Amino acid sequence: MADFTFVTSNQHKVMTAKIICDKYGVTFDSKDLDIVEVQDDDGEVIAADKARQAFEMCASPVVVNDTTWIIPGLNGWPGPYMKQMNTWFTPDDFVRLTAHLKDRR
């Protein structure tokens, strides 16, 4: 029996998680579930809602992965909207957006 279910459609994330979990003897299954992503400016709210939905669907321990980019010099932008930004902007676009900033984290 697996220790948890990793809910993601991203096979790269699954492969990365397997490499890490194997080191510690942790096992998991992965599922691609149809989860509705709540729209919010707070990445933590989005991730918590995804985890709640996944748990309700699986009725067992789950892990979800949600990424938020917070660029302090851009007032936290793009935040949870980074997935959309990655489809519109190139890495060079991000470099140009932040080139003038003192804090480019």
Secondary structure as a PSIPRED ss2 file (coil, helix, strand):
# PSIPRED VFORMAT (PSIPRED V4.0)

   1 M C   1.000  0.000  0.000
   2 A C   1.000  0.000  0.000
   3 D C   1.000  0.000  0.000
   4 F E   0.000  0.000  1.000
   5 T E   0.000  0.000  1.000
   6 F E   0.000  0.000  1.000
   7 V E   0.000  0.000  1.000
   8 T C   1.000  0.000  0.000
   9 S C   1.000  0.000  0.000
  10 N C   1.000  0.000  0.000
  11 Q H   0.000  1.000  0.000
  12 H H   0.000  1.000  0.000
  13 K H   0.000  1.000  0.000
  14 V H   0.000  1.000  0.000
  15 M H   0.000  1.000  0.000
  16 T H   0.000  1.000  0.000
  17 A H   0.000  1.000  0.000
  18 K H   0.000  1.000  0.000
  19 I H   0.000  1.000  0.000
  20 I H   0.000  1.000  0.000
  21 C H   0.000  1.000  0.000
  22 D H   0.000  1.000  0.000
  23 K H   0.000  1.000  0.000
  24 Y C   1.000  0.000  0.000
  25 G C   1.000  0.000  0.000
  26 V C   1.000  0.000  0.000
  27 T C   1.000  0.000  0.000
  28 F E   0.000  0.000  1.000
  29 D E   0.000  0.000  1.000
  30 S E   0.000  0.000  1.000
  31 K E   0.000  0.000  1.000
  32 D C   1.000  0.000  0.000
  33 L C   1.000  0.000  0.000
  34 D C   1.000  0.000  0.000
  35 I C   1.000  0.000  0.000
  36 V C   1.000  0.000  0.000
  37 E C   1.000  0.000  0.000
  38 V C   1.000  0.000  0.000
  39 Q C   1.000  0.000  0.000
  40 D C   1.000  0.000  0.000
  41 D C   1.000  0.000  0.000
  42 D C   1.000  0.000  0.000
  43 G H   0.000  1.000  0.000
  44 E H   0.000  1.000  0.000
  45 V H   0.000  1.000  0.000
  46 I H   0.000  1.000  0.000
  47 A H   0.000  1.000  0.000
  48 A H   0.000  1.000  0.000
  49 D H   0.000  1.000  0.000
  50 K H   0.000  1.000  0.000
  51 A H   0.000  1.000  0.000
  52 R H   0.000  1.000  0.000
  53 Q H   0.000  1.000  0.000
  54 A H   0.000  1.000  0.000
  55 F H   0.000  1.000  0.000
  56 E H   0.000  1.000  0.000
  57 M H   0.000  1.000  0.000
  58 C H   0.000  1.000  0.000
  59 A C   1.000  0.000  0.000
  60 S C   1.000  0.000  0.000
  61 P C   1.000  0.000  0.000
  62 V E   0.000  0.000  1.000
  63 V E   0.000  0.000  1.000
  64 V E   0.000  0.000  1.000
  65 N C   1.000  0.000  0.000
  66 D C   1.000  0.000  0.000
  67 T C   1.000  0.000  0.000
  68 T C   1.000  0.000  0.000
  69 W E   0.000  0.000  1.000
  70 I E   0.000  0.000  1.000
  71 I C   1.000  0.000  0.000
  72 P H   0.000  1.000  0.000
  73 G H   0.000  1.000  0.000
  74 L H   0.000  1.000  0.000
  75 N C   1.000  0.000  0.000
  76 G C   1.000  0.000  0.000
  77 W C   1.000  0.000  0.000
  78 P E   0.000  0.000  1.000
  79 G E   0.000  0.000  1.000
  80 P C   1.000  0.000  0.000
  81 Y C   1.000  0.000  0.000
  82 M H   0.000  1.000  0.000
  83 K H   0.000  1.000  0.000
  84 Q H   0.000  1.000  0.000
  85 M H   0.000  1.000  0.000
  86 N H   0.000  1.000  0.000
  87 T H   0.000  1.000  0.000
  88 W H   0.000  1.000  0.000
  89 F C   1.000  0.000  0.000
  90 T C   1.000  0.000  0.000
  91 P H   0.000  1.000  0.000
  92 D H   0.000  1.000  0.000
  93 D H   0.000  1.000  0.000
  94 F H   0.000  1.000  0.000
  95 V H   0.000  1.000  0.000
  96 R H   0.000  1.000  0.000
  97 L H   0.000  1.000  0.000
  98 T H   0.000  1.000  0.000
  99 A C   1.000  0.000  0.000
 100 H C   1.000  0.000  0.000
 101 L C   1.000  0.000  0.000
 102 K C   1.000  0.000  0.000
 103 D C   1.000  0.000  0.000
 104 R C   1.000  0.000  0.000
 105 R C   1.000  0.000  0.000
